[in-house]
Amino acid sequence: MALRIELTNNPKAKPDESALGFGKYFTDHMFIMDYTEGIGWHDERIVPFGPLAMSPAAMVLHYGQAIFEGLKAYRRPDGKIQLFRPMENLNRFNRSADRLCIPRIDTEMVFNCLTKLLEIEADWVPHSAGTSLYIRPFAVAMDPVLGVHVANTYHFMIILSPVGNYYAEGLKPVRILVEDEYVRAVRGGMGFAKAAGNYAVSLIADHTAKAHGCAQVLWLDGVERKYIEEVGSMNIFFKINGQLITPALQGSILGGITRKSVLELAGKMGFDAVERQISIDEVLQAHADGTLEEVFGTGTAAVISPVGHLVIGDKEYRIADGEMGPCASAIYDKLTGIQFGKLEDEMDWTVVL
Ligand code: COI
């Protein structure tokens, strides 16, 4: 592999770290490589961040053959930069690729290109508490053809964005609307994949959520409309009667890396954590009998986001007095402590650059 590097002559001013929000600013450079059937992935390059030239007939614009990942680079107290379980993201990328008939990437090679890109953009990794550099790898089908078929040409790219909190609320508990009309995915579909279409299909529910003053919706299963799946951009955990429960992965839920890490950490921290089917009725029953102790979401972008209210139709269920509960708080401290290099990484999850 020959990685070509073209540096910008016009570096941008860095944004104010206290007002980053999520995904609004982009660094000076990006990584890109092309795929051509019969050749494979080729022309790996780091170039100035800028618009793509593409045909209006490019297949991704019509048929949505697009997948992505999300991970972060963190600034450690010693000033170095580190990644959190990056190979988990790149391996998941290939699982999404399989589902969408997109050619797999060589994860080791892409990891090496990513570290080179991060070396070039090191100054873009913010220093303020709670901020990081969000890394967005993605692949899209480029054939300029309107026939529906698996594309023969693709772009794989990595763009970088300095970010703060995903939710404007920060760690303040969010309100989540239980969606009872639309569904996000069904087993056999692509719910487990990080496919652009999964997010497109979720947008309609965003309107209803906002109309109820909610940050996002909680999806129920697509068949019985009974079992809990996930929240818009997060997996979800319930603490009921001392036990931490998250819906089992059965093909329609995204296998979050934060979800997996929380399950592993919770065990180590002495919480009883399980993956199993959990119905909305069970959650409401637990609320009624006072055993619903905490609800929180997990995701790379959202980290750990406490849920303060579940809204179903015109009913509101307040959780943990609308505050972040002790379990979510302890797991948040532990997880972010490891991610930012403030706590010892006994699990060997981090990669220092
Ligand atoms: C992430 O947590 O990285 C996500 O992919 C959520 C994103 C859609 C904002």
Boltz pocket constraint, residues with backbone or C-beta under 6 A from the ligand:
constraints:
  - pocket:
      binder: B
      contacts: [[A, 69], [A, 70], [A, 71], [A, 199], [A, 233], [A, 299], [A, 300], [A, 301], [A, 302]]
      max_distance: 6.0
